[in-house]
Amino acid sequence: METQRCSLFRLNDNDYEDLKMIYINENVRKYLGGAIPEEHTYSKFLDTLQRSYQGAHYWTVRLKALNSCIGLVSLDSHTDGINTEVSYEFLPEWWGHGYAREVIQQILNYAFNELNLSKVIAETQTANLSSCRLLEKLGMQLEQTVLRYGAEQAIYSIENNLATK
């Protein structure tokens, strides 16, 4: 899958080193429970890879111009066991350039047009103002807030509106 500036590749065995850079980054993981200690990154990677083999969708995001991994994006079951959640982690040096918006829009298109999902949600801490703004720019609506993982979480949703496709 591609966007104007990025290529998205299904997660595979060779992506560990790239994902490790995301997992250990304090800024990336600030609202995700903190950086993962390096000695635990390989088991985290294996868990993610296993999920991708069991029906979840995980993609590494590479900048076309450099073929550098700039992030990870996924469509996976939400913790509620009902909805499908779009999730994303981008390295800080690529924040603020529109890459996440470009990529997540493509993932939403995939979710609605290829997977025929009727709704996609995203969960982020309410304290993560940048992520909240991004989800709103993508047309997602705040559905509810919940206390989970020791912090207030905002759950956003967007529905597949075939009339606008």
N, C-alpha and C positions, 0 to 999 in steps of 0.2 A: 504494500500500500504506500501511496505517496501523497505529499502535499506539495505546495509550490517550492518550499525550501528544505523539506525533510523527507527521508525515507523511513518507513516503519517496517521492521523485520520481526517475524515471530521469534519469541525467545527460544534460544537453543543452548546446547552444552558449552559453546564457545563464548558465551556472554558473561561468564563469571567475573572476570577482571573489570569489565565496564560497570557491572552492577555493584561490585564491591565499592567502587568510588562513590556511588550514590548512597549505599548503605552506611558508610562510615562518615559521611559529611554531616557535621553538626547543623549547618544551616538548612539543608534539605530535610533533615529529620526533626527539626525543631518542634513541629506540631504533630509529629508521628511517634512520639514516645522517646525521642532522642536517638543519637547515633547508635548503630549496632556495633558492639565490640568486634574488632577484626577477627578474633578467634571464632566468632559465631556467624560470620558472613557466609561461609560456605554452606552451612546447614540451612540458613535463610534462603540462599539461592536455590538449593535443592528442593526445598518446600515450594518455592515459587514455580520452579520448573515442573514439579510434579503436578501442581494445580493446573498448569498449562496443558499437561497431558490428559487431564481429567475434565476437560470442557471449558475451562477458563481461557481467556484470551489475553496474552501478554505480548507486548511489542517493545523492542528497544527502538529508541528514536535516534536517528543519525542525521547529522547535518549533511546535505548532499554535497556542498562545496568542499567539505573537509573529510567526509566519511567518519566523523568523530561522533561517538555516543554522547548525546546531550541529555538523555532522560529515559524513563520507563513509563509506559502507559498501559492500562489494563481495563478490561471489562470482566468482572467477576461477580459472584454472588455477594450481596451485601450481608452484613451480620444479621439482618432481620430474617434471612432465609427466604424472602419473597422476591425482592427486587434485584435488578442487576445494577451494579455500581461502576461508574467510570472513576478511575483513580490515576494519579499521575505524580511523578517525582522528576524534577528537572534540576540539573546542576546549576548552582547560583550564577555562574558566569554567563548563562544563557537566559536569565530572568530579564523581563522588561523589554524583550525584543519581539514579542508576539508569537514566539514559537509554540508555547503551550496552547494558546488559543487556536492557532492554525491546526495543530495536531488533534486536540480534543474535538474540534468541529468535525474533523475527518472521522474520528472514532464514533462520534454520535451519528454521522451519516451511515457508517458501516453498521452500527447497532440497529438503526431503523430500516435501512434499505437492504441489507444483506441478511441480518439475523431476524428481521421482522419483529423486533421488540416494540412494545407499545409505550414503554416508559423506561427511562434511565435516571438513576439518582447519583448524587455525589455527596460525600460527607466530609466536612472539614471543621476544624475548630473555629468557633466564632472569632477567636483572637487572631486567626490567620486572615487578616483583612484583604490581602492581595488575592488569596484564593477565592474568597467570597466575591470580590469584584469580578474576577475572571469568570466564575460560574454565572454571575448575573449578566455579563457581557455576552455569554453564549446563549442567553435566553432562558436560563434555568431560574426557577422560582423557589424561594425559601418555603419549604413545606412545614418544617418543625425544627425545634431545638430540643436536644436531649442531653442529659448528663451521662457521659460514657468516657471510659479511660481517664477518669479524674479531671475532666474538663468539659465545658459546654461545647457541644457539637451542633453545627448547622447542617441540616439535611435539605439539599436542593433537589429539584426534579424537573424533568422536561418530558413532555409527551410527544409521541410521533403524530404529527398533524399532517396527514396525507393530503389535505386540501391545499397546503402551502408547498408541497413538493413538486 
